[in-house]
């Protein structure tokens, strides 16, 4: 079980800009932020690291266009 604080943060993020989806019988939340909000995303990751299968946040890198090869989001 998550603490009340983490539950409130999760609900607030889903109501703002996180994505929630279902895989099999599990509900998952995707916290994705642009590269300018990197510090905020890493803070969220540290809060929820006990509930993730990832060791660190992933990155989204465009394969084409003017930002090709640069981090678009975390």
N, C-alpha and C positions, 0 to 999 in steps of 0.2 A: 504494500500500500504506500502511496505517496503521501507526504505530509500535506496538511491543509494549504500551506504556503505554495508548494509546488503545484498543487491542483489549481489554485487560483491563478498562478502564472500561466499554466497551460491553457486554461479557459480564456484568459485575457489574450493570449497570443492567437488562439484559434479565432476569437472574435475580431482580432485586428488583421494580421496578415499571414499567419501560419496555415498550413493545410492539414486536414485530418482525413484519413482514409482507412479502409478496412482491407486487410489481407488475411484470408482464411477466417480464423476466429479472433484475430488480433486487431485492435484499433491502433493506428500509428499516427504520429504527428510529425510533420516535416517543418522544421524551422529553417527558412532560407532567407538570407539577407544579402543585399548588394555589397560590393567590396568596400563601400564607404562606411558600412555598419559592421565591419569585421569585428571590432572590439565587443560590440553588443552581442553578436552571434556567439563569440567565444565565451562570453559570460553566461549566456543561456546554455551552451554546451556543458560548461562546468556545473551548472545547477542540476542538469539532467543526466550527467554522465553515468550515473548508476542505473539508468533505464535505457541505455542505448547499446547497440551492438557495434558501434563504431569506436575506434580508438581516438580519432580526432575528426573535426568537421571536414567534409569533402568540399571540393571546389567545382564550379561550373566554368568551363573555358570555351569561348566561341571557337568553332573550327574555321570560320570564315568571317570576312568583314574587317572593318577598321580596327577592332579590338582583338583580332585573331591572336590566340596564344596568351592573352592576359586574363586574369581572373575576373569573371563577371559577377559571380556570387559565391557565397559559402553556405 
